Structures are given as C-alpha cells and as structure tokens.
Amino acid sequence: MSLSVPPCLRGDLVQNLRALSVLGGVRFSSRRSKAEARVTKCRPKSSTGRRLQTTSAGKSWPRLRPWPSPEFVRDWPSCSLATTRHLASTADLLDLIESLNRRDDIDGILVQLPLPPHVDAKKILVAVDPAKDVDGFHPVNVGFLSTQRPGLVPCTPAGVIEILNRSNIPIVGQEAVVVGRSDIVGKPAAMLLLNLNATVTVCHSKTRDLPAVCRRADILVAAIGRAGMITRDFVKPGATVIDVGMNKVTDPGEFARLFAGNAKRVETFRAKGSTLVGDVHPEVTETAGAITPVPGGVGPLTIAMLMFNTVKAARMRRGHGVPEMAHL
C-alpha cells in the first residue's frame, strides 16, 4: 500500500499535531479512575493512495488492519498483481516497490504481512525506501531507533508509548517487562521504553519462571499472541498492563476459561460463535492499576501512529520539521 499526504497537511498545521486520527479517541480503562488517551482529530479534505493486492491473503487487508476512514485516504485505485493464471512473484513486487520509491507524490509505503510463502518477505521489506517505510520495519529505521536518531518507528510500539504518555503513566525509572520478542512489537517496544529510561526486561518462551519475572513490572506489555495467557499471577498489584494481543476465540471451553460468569459476553458468544480477547486474562482487571481494553485499546493507536508516520515521512523527505512527539 502506498500513502500520500495531501497538501493541506504539509504546511505549518502539521507542526502542531502530536498524532493523526479520524477515530476520535482511544479508551484507557483504570481501576483508580476513568481516563481516555486521545489523539488529535484531523480531517483533511483529500488524499490519494493505492491498495495493493497480491493474493487472496492481501484482500483480507481491511479485516487485518482497519483503516481510519475516507477523510484521510479515499478513492484508492485497486492494483492487483495476481490473476487466475499468475501469482505475483518476488520480482513483480520488487519492481512495483521500486516504481513507488521513485514517485515523489508517494509519501509512505507499507507491506501487509504475512506475504504468500513463495514471496521473499525480507527482500520485499528491505526494498522499501527507508524514508517511505511508514511501518518502521526497514533495517535502517531499526538502526535509527536503537541509536536514538530521527526515523520512522514501528506503529504499534509507538502507540504503546503514546498511551502511557497521554495517560500520565510514569516511565522514567520504572521497571518494564515486555512479554514477546518479535521484530514488529516486542523488540521495538523494549527499545522505546529503554530510550525513555525505563529498566527493561524482555521475556520469551525460554524465560524461566515467567510469572515471577512479570510480577516485578511496573509496566507490563503483553505481545505474545496467546489468548488470556497473562493471568493475575503475572501481575503486581497496581501495575500498568498494556495488552497488545488480539485473539479470536471460537472454542466454548476456552471461552468458558476466560469469561465464565460474564452474561453479556456469553450472550454475544452464543450469537456470533466467537469473541475477541487479548493476551491478558480478563481477571487481571482486578489486580492491575490500569489496563488497556481489547478491542479498542492499542489497535486504534496503531492506526493513529501510521498516520503520524505518513505525515512525518512527508515532512522529513521535504526537509521540514516534524510533528512534536518526544519519543518518536
């Protein structure tokens, strides 16, 4: 997908934006108080973009990553590289990305993962111009993040930090534990927290006594992709819990483990046959000082940070200042 920032967003207005979203706001629930982590609303008049479809997996894009609304990106011309006789190859995608890299009217390019097995995803990601890499996955941008230089930061980890900042959750000097070490979320989230002077521990499948390590955390980030794995035994009373996971539960037994006694959830599950849950068990709300909801927590901030990165990329490419956001 390629993104273009309209002229109305390339001027001084952007300097006053801390984030872009047409979503209106993101909920952040807390036992101590009800609060909201909000992002600045901006409704530009026009924009253009292209939706790239390589296989049937690519066509599930709207379900995998909800798009903000026509106010920011509208009238996407469809560009399908796959036909019944020919699947887009790595070479096809590399040629397309190279053409988008050369276009000055394209400010951002992102690759919707996962790609089909026959496509070399690493080659595709590296081919994207780092200056247009609004997902922040290019090795150049990863290096910029690790050395605290200006660059494009992965959207979900950036959203995690934005939630903490806007909810007035202290980071400096706090002990942060990140459960998950993926290149997309875990590692960059840990690096951002470290850059903001938290004491960071990264956990994974080989970590010994995982609950004990997690209980040390003042800030616990769960990004492991396992429904309800983080229970109250993992959480120190009063800790801040950021649930990055988004898991679809269809098994009645698994649902009962997570939501037994929740009449509203039971009714919805019976009607739809499924429900969404994060990596954190719902019971953790009784222990945590603050916790992000699923859905409606980190997810919308990911979209907001993608819009922020698009504007940031447009301005950096043109030698202008970028929107103020200290951690980015």
Buried (B, 14 or more C-beta within 10 A) or exposed (E): BBBBBBEBBBEEEBEEBBBBBBBEBBBBBBBEEEBEBBBEBBEBEBBBBBBBBBBEBBBEBEEEBBBBEEBBBBEBEEEEBBEEEEBBBBEBBBBBBEEBBEEEEBBBBBBBEEBBEEBBBEEBBBBBBBBBBBBBBBEBBBEBBBEEEEBBBBBBBBBBBBBBBBBEBEBEEBBBBBBBBBEBBBBBBBBBBBBBEBBBBBBEEEBEEBEEBBBBBBBBBBBBBEBBBBBBBBBBEEBBBBBBBBBEBEEEEBBEEBBEEBEEBBEBBEEEEEBBBBBBBBBBBEBBBBBBBBEBBBBBBBBBBBBBBBBBBBBBBEEBEBBEBEBB
